[in-house]
Amino acid sequence: MSNLFLVEIVPAATQPDALATLTDLDNRARAHDAQLIEAQVTAEQSRIFAIIEADTTDTVAALLEGLDAEVATEPALVRLVGADLDDIKAARPEAGYLVEWDIPSHIDMDTYLTRKAEKTPLYANVPEVDFLRTYVREDMAKCLCFYNGPDEAAIERARAVVSTPIDRLHQLTQIQLAEESA
């Protein structure tokens, strides 16, 4: 069974936008028998949050070697919460906002997952916001939560209703990779 890894990338200053970096990353993943599951790009295109499916950390590290971009974080194992991986692969759903939460050290994975299950229904109290999915790092350093909503204020209200802080809030831009022909 393959694993999911989060890698944060800063596109090279020589690239006019993040598309070239994403295309290169996708091609490298395929060449290393891995798959770029999704890549979310901040609105100013200063950071890419990539989720890669691969067997090992070494595989992800190898595919990142020589990438014309700054690899800002080492590959980190993540767990998908709130969505089905096959659905994400099939639909490549877009998100408008990304919230990063640096999880406090006293919270372990079981506590996090229990709290997430208890709190997620409360998002119904902010109907203008759709909670989409979360990737939580297995080392519990942080989680990335994806949302759609009309603006940052709405996302902030959604986080408040589930009593979960925001360490960093990013508006996302949509960049589509060309589908590889079969």
DOTORVEX-318941 format. One record per residue (C-alpha): residue number from 1; residue in one letter; x, y, z. Coordinates in steps of 0.001 Angstrom, whole numbers, plus 500000, padded with zeros to 6 digits. Each point is the difference from the previous one (the first is absolute). Layout:
! DOTORVEX-318941
+-----+---+--------+--------+--------+
|   k | r |      u |      v |      w |
+-----+---+--------+--------+--------+
| NUM | A |      X |      Y |      Z |
...
+-----+---+--------+--------+--------+
This chain:
! DOTORVEX-318941
+-----+---+--------+--------+--------+
|   k | r |      u |      v |      w |
+-----+---+--------+--------+--------+
|   1 | M | 500000 | 500000 | 500000 |
|   2 | S | 501307 | 503412 | 499065 |
|   3 | N | 500342 | 502885 | 502380 |
|   4 | L | 499068 | 503664 | 499699 |
|   5 | F | 502690 | 502632 | 500442 |
|   6 | L | 499765 | 503766 | 500351 |
|   7 | V | 502725 | 502083 | 498404 |
|   8 | E | 500044 | 503783 | 500083 |
|   9 | I | 501713 | 501651 | 497056 |
|  10 | V | 500943 | 503586 | 499184 |
|  11 | P | 499923 | 500444 | 496208 |
|  12 | A | 503192 | 501257 | 498395 |
|  13 | A | 500222 | 503729 | 499379 |
|  14 | T | 500837 | 499173 | 496377 |
|  15 | Q | 496550 | 498484 | 499434 |
|  16 | P | 497252 | 502399 | 498875 |
|  17 | D | 497471 | 498011 | 502049 |
|  18 | A | 499686 | 496757 | 501924 |
|  19 | L | 498755 | 497992 | 496997 |
|  20 | A | 503516 | 499120 | 498799 |
|  21 | T | 500944 | 498780 | 503483 |
|  22 | L | 496802 | 497941 | 500277 |
|  23 | T | 500465 | 498483 | 496558 |
|  24 | D | 503584 | 499046 | 500837 |
|  25 | L | 498914 | 498575 | 503371 |
|  26 | D | 497230 | 497945 | 498379 |
|  27 | N | 502380 | 498628 | 497332 |
|  28 | R | 502615 | 499140 | 502630 |
|  29 | A | 497402 | 498209 | 502128 |
|  30 | R | 498929 | 497853 | 497041 |
|  31 | A | 503641 | 499181 | 499207 |
|  32 | H | 500512 | 498778 | 503589 |
|  33 | D | 496855 | 497834 | 500107 |
|  34 | A | 498285 | 502559 | 502218 |
|  35 | Q | 496963 | 502219 | 499484 |
|  36 | L | 499374 | 503691 | 500588 |
|  37 | I | 496610 | 499771 | 501717 |
|  38 | E | 499445 | 503714 | 500290 |
|  39 | A | 501916 | 503238 | 500153 |
|  40 | Q | 498508 | 503145 | 501441 |
|  41 | V | 501639 | 503316 | 499157 |
|  42 | T | 499730 | 503175 | 502062 |
|  43 | A | 498361 | 502935 | 498200 |
|  44 | E | 503294 | 501853 | 499644 |
|  45 | Q | 501577 | 496738 | 498721 |
|  46 | S | 502699 | 500188 | 502669 |
|  47 | R | 499423 | 496513 | 501417 |
|  48 | I | 498766 | 496648 | 498747 |
|  49 | F | 498566 | 497388 | 502363 |
|  50 | A | 500390 | 496698 | 498169 |
|  51 | I | 498594 | 496633 | 501037 |
|  52 | I | 501896 | 497132 | 498414 |
|  53 | E | 499111 | 496330 | 500191 |
|  54 | A | 503104 | 497811 | 500122 |
|  55 | D | 501316 | 496911 | 501714 |
|  56 | T | 502798 | 501650 | 501980 |
|  57 | T | 501450 | 503298 | 501128 |
|  58 | D | 503091 | 499152 | 497942 |
|  59 | T | 497877 | 499806 | 496843 |
|  60 | V | 498603 | 503482 | 500644 |
|  61 | A | 503452 | 501368 | 500842 |
|  62 | A | 501379 | 498541 | 496756 |
|  63 | L | 497298 | 501552 | 497847 |
|  64 | L | 500642 | 503399 | 501615 |
|  65 | E | 503734 | 499912 | 499208 |
|  66 | G | 500838 | 502602 | 497362 |
|  67 | L | 496543 | 501589 | 500042 |
|  68 | D | 500322 | 503620 | 498843 |
|  69 | A | 498417 | 501283 | 503196 |
|  70 | E | 500777 | 500188 | 503692 |
|  71 | V | 498783 | 496983 | 501918 |
|  72 | A | 498982 | 501796 | 503199 |
|  73 | T | 499219 | 496884 | 502071 |
|  74 | E | 501170 | 496426 | 500081 |
|  75 | P | 497345 | 497514 | 498842 |
|  76 | A | 497648 | 499368 | 502938 |
|  77 | L | 497594 | 497081 | 500305 |
|  78 | V | 496406 | 501223 | 500161 |
|  79 | R | 496598 | 498490 | 500614 |
|  80 | L | 496952 | 501088 | 498019 |
|  81 | V | 496988 | 500834 | 502180 |
|  82 | G | 496502 | 500960 | 498854 |
|  83 | A | 500227 | 498762 | 496423 |
|  84 | D | 500608 | 496842 | 498007 |
|  85 | L | 503311 | 499735 | 498140 |
|  86 | D | 498386 | 498361 | 496958 |
|  87 | D | 497525 | 502902 | 499779 |
|  88 | I | 502831 | 502510 | 500106 |
|  89 | K | 501897 | 498119 | 497308 |
|  90 | A | 496908 | 499861 | 497778 |
|  91 | A | 498725 | 503537 | 500466 |
|  92 | R | 503116 | 502067 | 500825 |
|  93 | P | 497743 | 502278 | 502061 |
|  94 | E | 500877 | 503657 | 500274 |
|  95 | A | 500285 | 501880 | 503261 |
|  96 | G | 499862 | 503736 | 500570 |
|  97 | Y | 501775 | 500193 | 503341 |
|  98 | L | 502595 | 498105 | 501985 |
|  99 | V | 500364 | 500241 | 503761 |
| 100 | E | 503181 | 498807 | 501658 |
| 101 | W | 499761 | 499111 | 503684 |
| 102 | D | 503151 | 499239 | 501966 |
| 103 | I | 498645 | 497279 | 502258 |
| 104 | P | 500968 | 500399 | 503673 |
| 105 | S | 502420 | 497352 | 501244 |
| 106 | H | 497541 | 498606 | 502565 |
| 107 | I | 497599 | 498831 | 497251 |
| 108 | D | 500640 | 496516 | 498615 |
| 109 | M | 498426 | 498489 | 496874 |
| 110 | D | 497194 | 498192 | 501841 |
| 111 | T | 499041 | 503179 | 501865 |
| 112 | Y | 500145 | 502002 | 496763 |
| 113 | L | 497804 | 497548 | 498085 |
| 114 | T | 497460 | 499761 | 502828 |
| 115 | R | 499802 | 503794 | 500260 |
| 116 | K | 499715 | 500326 | 496217 |
| 117 | A | 497085 | 497546 | 499890 |
| 118 | E | 498218 | 501841 | 502824 |
| 119 | K | 500528 | 503495 | 498591 |
| 120 | T | 499509 | 499504 | 496241 |
| 121 | P | 496152 | 500001 | 500177 |
| 122 | L | 500192 | 503519 | 501483 |
| 123 | Y | 501053 | 501360 | 496596 |
| 124 | A | 496270 | 499877 | 499156 |
| 125 | N | 499697 | 503149 | 502136 |
| 126 | V | 501950 | 501878 | 497314 |
| 127 | P | 498119 | 498886 | 496866 |
| 128 | E | 501889 | 502330 | 497670 |
| 129 | V | 503180 | 497976 | 500612 |
| 130 | D | 500679 | 496475 | 498771 |
| 131 | F | 502579 | 497987 | 501938 |
| 132 | L | 501627 | 497781 | 497374 |
| 133 | R | 502812 | 497946 | 501524 |
| 134 | T | 502985 | 499977 | 502312 |
| 135 | Y | 503480 | 498577 | 499734 |
| 136 | V | 501483 | 499480 | 503451 |
| 137 | R | 503683 | 499269 | 500281 |
| 138 | E | 500669 | 496652 | 501687 |
| 139 | D | 502627 | 501717 | 502166 |
| 140 | M | 497204 | 502330 | 501187 |
| 141 | A | 502003 | 503129 | 499129 |
| 142 | K | 497030 | 501542 | 498186 |
| 143 | C | 496982 | 499438 | 497864 |
| 144 | L | 498785 | 501582 | 496784 |
| 145 | C | 496263 | 500580 | 499723 |
| 146 | F | 498387 | 500877 | 496680 |
| 147 | Y | 496838 | 502066 | 499641 |
| 148 | N | 497820 | 501781 | 497491 |
| 149 | G | 498306 | 503188 | 501103 |
| 150 | P | 499309 | 503561 | 498915 |
| 151 | D | 502905 | 501646 | 501846 |
| 152 | E | 502583 | 499716 | 502771 |
| 153 | A | 497551 | 501317 | 502607 |
| 154 | A | 497658 | 497075 | 499283 |
| 155 | I | 502859 | 497519 | 500364 |
| 156 | E | 500931 | 501639 | 503311 |
| 157 | R | 496376 | 499606 | 501188 |
| 158 | A | 500063 | 496324 | 499012 |
| 159 | R | 503180 | 499424 | 502009 |
| 160 | A | 498512 | 501840 | 502967 |
| 161 | V | 496886 | 497805 | 499975 |
| 162 | V | 502177 | 496879 | 500342 |
| 163 | S | 502216 | 501720 | 502602 |
| 164 | T | 503162 | 499443 | 497989 |
| 165 | P | 502616 | 502700 | 499464 |
| 166 | I | 501545 | 501216 | 496768 |
| 167 | D | 503772 | 500280 | 499877 |
| 168 | R | 500124 | 500925 | 496312 |
| 169 | L | 497153 | 500658 | 497567 |
| 170 | H | 500633 | 499913 | 496257 |
| 171 | Q | 497711 | 500894 | 497160 |
| 172 | L | 500654 | 497523 | 497193 |
| 173 | T | 500178 | 500395 | 496258 |
| 174 | Q | 498990 | 497277 | 497595 |
| 175 | I | 502673 | 498719 | 497637 |
| 176 | Q | 499041 | 497097 | 497784 |
| 177 | L | 502523 | 497521 | 498692 |
| 178 | A | 499408 | 498761 | 496467 |
| 179 | E | 498704 | 496440 | 500108 |
| 180 | E | 502490 | 497500 | 498650 |
| 181 | S | 498687 | 498306 | 496905 |
| 182 | A | 499671 | 496229 | 500256 |
+-----+---+--------+--------+--------+
